Protein backbone atom coordinates (compact mmCIF):
# COMPACT_ATOMS: atom_id res chain seq x y z
CA UNK A 1 0.00 0.00 0.00
CA UNK A 2 1.44 3.39 -0.93
CA UNK A 3 2.22 5.75 1.91
CA UNK A 4 -0.66 8.10 2.65
CA UNK A 5 -0.49 11.76 1.74
CA UNK A 6 -1.55 14.13 4.47
CA UNK A 7 -4.16 16.72 3.52
CA UNK A 8 -5.94 19.41 5.48
CA UNK A 9 -9.54 20.32 4.77
CA UNK A 10 -12.06 22.67 6.26
CA UNK A 11 -15.57 21.31 6.72
CA UNK A 12 -18.85 22.86 7.76
CA UNK A 13 -19.75 22.14 11.39
CA UNK A 14 -22.50 19.64 10.49
CA UNK A 15 -20.17 17.58 8.28
CA UNK A 16 -17.41 17.55 10.89
CA UNK A 17 -19.99 16.54 13.49
CA UNK A 18 -21.21 13.72 11.27
CA UNK A 19 -17.67 12.37 10.91
CA UNK A 20 -17.18 12.60 14.67
CA UNK A 21 -20.47 10.76 15.31
CA UNK A 22 -19.48 7.93 12.95
CA UNK A 23 -16.15 7.55 14.74
CA UNK A 24 -17.79 7.78 18.19
CA UNK A 25 -20.30 5.08 17.21
CA UNK A 26 -17.47 2.71 16.38
CA UNK A 27 -18.48 2.42 12.73
CA UNK A 28 -15.08 3.86 11.77
CA UNK A 29 -11.80 3.99 13.66
CA UNK A 30 -10.89 7.51 12.55
CA UNK A 31 -12.04 10.52 10.62
CA UNK A 32 -9.60 9.53 7.88
CA UNK A 33 -11.43 6.22 7.44
CA UNK A 34 -14.74 8.08 7.08
CA UNK A 35 -13.29 10.36 4.42
CA UNK A 36 -11.72 7.42 2.55
CA UNK A 37 -15.05 5.57 2.59
CA UNK A 38 -16.78 8.68 1.24
CA UNK A 39 -14.23 9.03 -1.54
CA UNK A 40 -14.63 5.35 -2.46
CA UNK A 41 -18.39 5.89 -2.69
CA UNK A 42 -17.88 8.92 -4.94
CA UNK A 43 -15.50 6.96 -7.17
CA UNK A 44 -18.05 4.13 -7.46
CA UNK A 45 -20.85 6.57 -8.27
CA UNK A 46 -18.76 8.38 -10.87
CA UNK A 47 -17.78 5.05 -12.46
CA UNK A 48 -21.45 3.98 -12.57
CA UNK A 49 -22.48 7.26 -14.21
CA UNK A 50 -19.65 6.97 -16.74
CA UNK A 51 -20.66 3.38 -17.54
CA UNK A 52 -24.32 4.43 -17.96
CA UNK A 53 -23.32 7.27 -20.28
CA UNK A 54 -21.12 4.98 -22.40
CA UNK A 55 -23.40 1.96 -22.52
CA UNK A 56 -26.87 3.51 -22.67
CA UNK A 57 -26.92 7.24 -23.31
CA UNK A 58 -24.34 7.36 -26.10
CA UNK A 59 -26.23 4.80 -28.20
CA UNK A 60 -29.53 6.63 -27.81
CA UNK A 61 -27.85 9.93 -28.66
CA UNK A 62 -26.31 8.43 -31.80
CA UNK A 63 -29.66 6.93 -32.82
CA UNK A 64 -31.41 10.25 -32.34
CA UNK A 65 -28.76 12.07 -34.37
CA UNK A 66 -29.15 9.50 -37.16
CA UNK A 67 -32.95 9.74 -37.16
CA UNK A 68 -34.24 12.94 -35.50
CA UNK A 69 -37.79 12.00 -36.47
CA UNK A 70 -37.79 9.49 -33.61
CA UNK A 71 -37.76 12.33 -31.10
CA UNK A 72 -40.80 13.56 -29.23
CA UNK A 73 -41.24 17.08 -27.96
CA UNK A 74 -40.71 18.14 -24.36
CA UNK A 75 -44.41 19.07 -24.25
CA UNK A 76 -45.32 15.48 -25.15
CA UNK A 77 -42.96 14.10 -22.53
CA UNK A 78 -44.34 16.32 -19.79
CA UNK A 79 -47.92 15.59 -20.80
CA UNK A 80 -47.21 11.86 -20.51
CA UNK A 81 -45.51 12.30 -17.14
CA UNK A 82 -48.37 14.43 -15.82
CA UNK A 83 -50.95 11.89 -17.00
CA UNK A 84 -49.08 8.99 -15.38
CA UNK A 85 -48.70 10.94 -12.17
CA UNK A 86 -52.39 11.86 -12.09
CA UNK A 87 -53.30 8.21 -12.68
CA UNK A 88 -51.08 7.06 -9.81
CA UNK A 89 -52.52 9.71 -7.50
CA UNK A 90 -56.08 8.57 -8.38
CA UNK A 91 -55.17 4.93 -7.72
CA UNK A 92 -53.45 5.84 -4.45
CA UNK A 93 -56.49 7.79 -3.24
CA UNK A 94 -58.78 4.84 -4.04
CA UNK A 95 -56.56 2.33 -2.25
CA UNK A 96 -57.95 1.09 1.09
N, C-alpha and C positions, 0 to 999 in steps of 0.2 A: 504494500500500500504506500503510495507516495506520501511524503511528509505534508502535513496540513499547512495551509497558508493562513496566517492570522489576518482577520479583517475587523474593522470597527464600523458599526452601523448605529444609526439613531432610529428609534422606533417610537411611534405614538404610545402613550401610556397604556391604552387598552391592549395593544399587541404585546407589549412587554409583560403586562400582567397575565395575558393568556399563556405566554411561554412559561412564566414563573409557576402558574397553576398546573401546567402539564408536568413540570419537573417535580413540584411538590406532591402531586398525586402518585408519583412513581412510574408514570407512563414513559418517561424519558429520564435518563441519568443527568442530562445537562441541557442548558439552553442551546448549545452547539448541536446536540442531537436533534432537537426540535427543528432548528433551522435546516439541517441537512435533510430531514424527512420532508419538510416543506419544499425544498428545492427538488428532491426526487419526484414529488408529486407534480410539480410544475413541469419538469422534464417529461414525465409520462403523459401529461395532458397535451403538451406541445407536440409530442411525437404522435399522439392519437389524432390531433387536428391535422397535422401534416399528412398523415396516412389517409385520412378522410378526403382531404383536398386532392391528393394524387389519385386515389382509387375511385372516388365517386364524383366529386365536383368537376374535375378536369374533363372527364368523359362527357358529362352533360353539357358543359360549356362548349366543347368542341362540336357536339351534335347540334346545339342551338346555333352556333356560328355557321355550320354547314347548311342548316335548314331553318332559318328564322321564322318560317311559317308555323312551326311547331309551338311557338311561344303563345302564352296567353297574357292578357293585360293585367296590370296590378289591380285594376277595378274588379276584374273577374275573380282574381285570387281572393281579394278581401270579401267579395260577395259570398264566395263559397265558404270561407272561414266563418263569416258572420252567421250564415245559414246553419252550418254544423254546430256552432256554439249555441245558437238559439234552440236547436233541436235537443242538444244535450241538457240545456237548462230546463226545457219542458219535461223531458224524461226524468230528470232529477227531482223536479217538483211533484211529479206524479208518483214517485217511488214511495212505498210505505215507510 
